């Protein structure tokens, strides 16, 4: 997401370096390239035009801010306007004055609405809430079963009725049940269609009136580009959409719809989904997204992912073992599981400030999580005893491990060699730390 836009903008700003003051010609030339970069990223034409106009008004004749250079000045202006385009402050959840808080989910078929409903339930559970899901998508029989399976997976109750009851009535009965069981959040999953039609909108309006939701989230497929903006406009005309959730941001998308939807429709982006895992749902922070677009990374986002993925006790135990140089394959397997909770390695690297400029595009694209999967397969083909004591893995065992994991003996040998090198490195670091602590105590 936004990779091409980030690279284009970085190239534009690099040309500004070395200039002591921004002339009108400098700004015009820069803005022409920024406009092209935005349009190539599939940003709505009217939105791009307005954005350029606002940046130009601020940039012409702008004095340098204290010790900032011209390129840093223009980056600050562009960043501030990007934040404004994306919605300004992070939108807060509109909680009901009395439980339950009611969330209405809507969107077209294939946008990932049902999966996102389960992801949102998982997010509420992580906030200490007790959500219930209402299966009101009876147009697609598999949708009810899908929601039941996902609800069980995340640990949320699912209210269903397959006796011919109409969706508005199902939603109302789900609300009554939710109150009875004292659940504090009700998430209503509604039907989608391949295209917007009157039947879809009429049913959605009836469900809306039946439960009077505190939030109405529209799930949009980021890969559909500007069509996502058109869908948002159509839904917003019929029901009060309070926020958009963009899915498939890890797919082949240029990200322009994410930049356009709030400015074009007034509907703010509230969450983003990257990946199929139920944990793969993030709150949308306009300031952090602007920083990522400009290649500044997202340190706070990275910290949050680390805190979410790493259990404090497990991390402390691993740190102690690392300090003793007691690395084994069980620990390596545990660390892989923790890393996977954070998302793909490529996306994690993009959160690190300056990484996009430090690592060439070709190298970043070659970062492949499949290699971790292959390494995991090798470790899982070992016995528990072999994982804890790599020294016993002789030639015949290596051959068996390679066969069991669908890899080669050379790959198994390489992994075992890496393990020994990691052990040596950790022991050396432990000795250096020990010497440092002794010197510190003497002083």
N, C-alpha and C positions, 0 to 999 in steps of 0.2 A: 504494500500500500504506500502510495506517495513516493516510491523510490525514484522514479524518473523526474518528478517535480522537484524533489530535494536536490538531485544532481544538477538540474537545470538552474535552479535558483542559486546554488553554491557557485556555479560558473559565472552567473550574472554578477554576483556580489564581489567575486574575485577581481573582476575588471575595474571595480571602483577603488581598489586599494591604491594608496599613494596619492590620492587627490586631497588637497587641503580644504577645499570648499566645494559644495555641490552647485554647479551652474545649472541653468534651465536645460541646456543641451545635454548635459550629463544625465540629468533626471529623465528627460524624454527618451534618450537612447536606452537607458536601463528599463524604463517602464514598458517600452515596446517589447523587450525580450521577456519581461515578467508576464505581460499579457499573453504572449504566445505560449509560455510555459503553462499558464493557468488553463488556457483553452485546450492544449494538448492533454492536460490532466482531466479533461471532460468537465471543467467547471462551467456552470451555466453562463451564457454570453452576457446577459444583463448583470449578473452578479460580478463577473470579472470586470466589466466596464465600470461599475460603481466602485469596486475596490481600487482600481487603478486611479480613478478620479480622486478618491480620498487620500491615497498615498501621495499623489502629485501635489495636492494642496498643502500638505505638510512638509514635503521634501524640498521644494524649490526655495533656495536661499536659506535653508536651515543652518543655523550655527552649529559648530561641533559641540557635543556635550562633554564638557570638561576635557579629559584626555582621550576621548574616543576618536577614532579615525573616521573618515567619510564613509567607508563601507560599513563600519559598526553603527554609525548613525542611521543609515538607510535600512540596515537590518532591524534596528530597534523600531523604526517607523513601520516597516512591513510586518514585523512580529505583532505589534500592538493592533494593527488593522486586521491581521489574521485572527487574533483572539476575538476581536469584535465580530468578525464575520462568522466565527464558529459559535458565537453565543455569549461571549463575555465571561461571566462567572459560572462556575459549575452549578447546574440546577440541582436543587435539593428535593428529596422525596416529599410529596404532599400527603402526609399521614392524616388519616381520619381522626376527628376529635374523640371518637369512641371506636373501639375495635368492632368489626374488622375493617382494615383499609382495603378498598376494592380496586383491583387493577384489571382493566379490560385490554386484552391483546387482540390486535387485528392486523390484517395484511393479506397479500395475495398468496395463492397456493405456490409452494416451492420456495418461498422466501426464508424458510427455516423457523416459522412461527411456533410450531408445537415444541420443537427442540429448545427454542429460546424461552418458552414458557417454563420449561423444567429448569433451565439455567437460572432464570430469575428466581424460581423457588429456592434453588441452592444458594443464591446470593442472599435471600431473606433469612434462610436458615443460619448462614454465617453471621448475620446481624443479630442473632438471638431470637428471631421471630419464628412463629409456628404457622406456616402457610398451608392453604388447601387449594387444590386445583379443580376447576370445573370444566368438564369435557363437553363443550357446546358445539363442537365441529362434528355433527352427525351426517354431514354430506359425504364425508370420506370415512367409511367404516374403520379403516386401518388407523385413523387419527386417534380414535378413542383408545384402542389397544396400545398405540404408541405412547400416549400420555400416561396410561396406567403403568407401563413398563418403566418409563422415565421417572414417574413419580415414586415408584418403588426404589429405583436406583438412587435418587437423591434423598429419600426419606420423607416425602410429603404425601399427605392423604389426597386421593383423587375421587371426586364426586362424579358418577356417571349414571345415565338412564338410557336404556336402549329399547324402551317400550313404545316408541313413537311420540313421546313427549316433545313438544316444540322447544327449540333452543332458548327463547326468552323465559319459558317456564322452568327449564332446567337450571338456568342461571339464578332464578329467584329461589328455587328450592335449595340450590347449593348455598346461597347466602343464608338461608334459614338454618341449614345444617351447620354451617360454619359458626354461626352465633351460638348454636346449641352446644357445640363441642369446644367453644371458646378459643377457636383459632383466631389469630389476630391479623391475618392477611388472606384475602381470597383473590386468586388469579383466574380470570375467565378466558379460556381459549376458544376463539370463535372460528367459524368456517372461512376458508379462503376460496378464491376462484382463479382460473388461469388469467382472466381479465376482469376489469371492473364492470359490474352489471347492476341493474336496479334491484334484482332479487337479493344480491349480497348486501347492498347498502340498506335496503329496507329491513332485513333481518338484523343487521348490526345496530340500526337505530332502535329497534324494538328491545334488543338486549340491553342497550345503553339505558333506555328509559326504565327497564325492569330493575336494574341494580344501582343506577346512578353512581358510576365509579368516581373515585377520587383521582385516578390517573388513567389515561387511555394511551397505550403505547402502540405505535405503528411499526411493525417489523418490516424492514426494507432490505432487499438483496443488493449489496454494494456493487455486484458485477453487472447490474442492469444499467449503470451509468445514469444519464439524465432522465431515463424513464422513471427512476426512483423518485425524482422531484415531482414528476407528473402524478404519480401514484399518491404521494403525500398531499398534493393539492386537492385531489379528488376525494380522499378520505376526510381531510380537514373540513371540507365544505359540508359534509353530512354529520360528522360527530366532532366533538371538541377534543381533537388529538393534542395531548399535552407533551408528548415526546416521541422521538424516533429511536429505534434500535437498529443499527446496521449490522448485518451478518455477512459472513464470507469475506471479511477484510483480509484474510490470509490467502485469498484466491487471486485470480488474474484481474485485478481492478486498479484503475488509475486514481480512484479516490475523489473524483470531482463532485460526485453527488453528496458526499459527506460535507464538503466545503460549501455546497450550494443550498442545501435543503433549508437551513434555518433562515438564511437571507431571502430566499425565494418564497418561502411559505410561512415563516414565523414559527415553525415547529422546531424546537431545539433538539439536538441529538443528546440522548440521555445515557445510552449504553452502546458498547460495541462488542461484537462477537468474533473471536479469532480462534478457530479450531472447533472440533466436534465434541470435545470433552465438556462435561456439565460444569466444570470450573471455569471454562473459557468465556467469561463474560466480565467486562471491565466497565466501570463508571467512566463516562466521557468527560474529560477535563479539557476545555478549550485552550487554556494556556499551555498545557503539556503537549497537546496535539500540535499547536503552532510551533513549539520548540522542536518537535520531531520533524516537522515538515522542513524546517530551516537547518536541519542537521545538527541541532544542539543536544539531541538525545532526550532522555526522560529519566533523570536520576530517581525522583520520587516514585515513579512507576516501577522502576527496577527494584527499589527497596521494598515496596509493597509486595511484589511478586516473591522476593526472597523470604520475607516474613511469613507469607502465606504458605509457601512450599516447605519450609524447613521447620520441623518441630524443635522447640528449644532444647528438650532433653536429648533427642537424637543428635542434634548438632553439637551439643556439649560432649556427648560420648564419642562422636567422630573426631572432634578436635583433640580430645585426650589421647585417642589411639594414634592419630596423626603425629602428635607430639612425641609419642613413644616409638614411632617408626613401625607400628604394628599393623601396617596396611595389609589387607587381604582382599580376596575377590568378593566376599560377603559385603564388605564395606563399599567396594566399588559399585556393586549392584544397588546398594542402598542409596548411594549418591546419585546414580542414574535415575532412580525413581523420583528423587527430590527434584532433580533438574527438569524432568519431564513435566512436573506439576507447574513449572514456570512457563511452559510453552516451547515453541521451536527455538533452537539455538540461533537461527538467523534473526528471528524477531527479537530475541533477548539482546543480541549484539547491537541491534539498531537503537536500543534504549541507552547505550553507553555514549556519552557526549564525545563528538569528534570521530567516532568509529567509522562513519560513512566516508570521511575524508582520509582517514588513515589506511583503510583497507580498500584496494581497488574493487570496482563493481564486479569484475569477473571472479575475484577471489571470494567475495561475499556470497555470490550466487552459488558457489560450489560448496558452501557450508551445508552439509547434508545430515539430517537426523538419522538417516538409514544406517550410517556407520555405527551409531550408538546402538541401534537395534541389533546389528550383527554382533557387536561386542557382547550385548546382553545374551544373545542366543548361545554364544560360546560359553559364557559363565553358567547359564542355566543347564547346559549339557554336562557340567561337572557335578560330581557328587558333593554333598555338603562338606565332607572331610577334605576333598580336593580344594574347594573354595577357601577353606580356612587354613590350609597348608599347601601352597603351590609347590613346595619342594618335593612332594611325593609324585608329582605328575611326570611320569617317565614317557618313553617313546610310545608304548602301546596305549597308554591312557590318552596321550595327545591325539593319536589316530582315532580313538573312539570318540573323543570330544568333537573332533573335526567332522566326523561322519554324523554324529547326533545333531550338530548345529547347522549342517549344510554349508560348512566353510572348508577351508583347506588347512592342512597341518601347518603351513607357513604362517597363516593368520593366527593360529593358536600359539605358535612359537613367538610371534611378534607381541601378542598380548601378554604372555608370561614374562617376556623380556621387559616390557613396559612396567609391569608390576615390580620387578626387581629394581629397576631404575628409580621408580617412585619411592620404594622403601629406602634406598640409599640416600636419596635426596632428603627425605624426611628425617632420617637419622642424623645427617649432617646439620640440618637446620636445628634439630633438637640439641645437639652438642653446642652449637654456636649460641643458642638461647641460654643454655646452662652456664656457659662461660660469661656471657653478658650479665646474668643474674648474680654470679659470684663477684664480678668486678663492681657491680652496683652496690652489693652489700658491704664490700670493703670500704667504699667511699663514704 
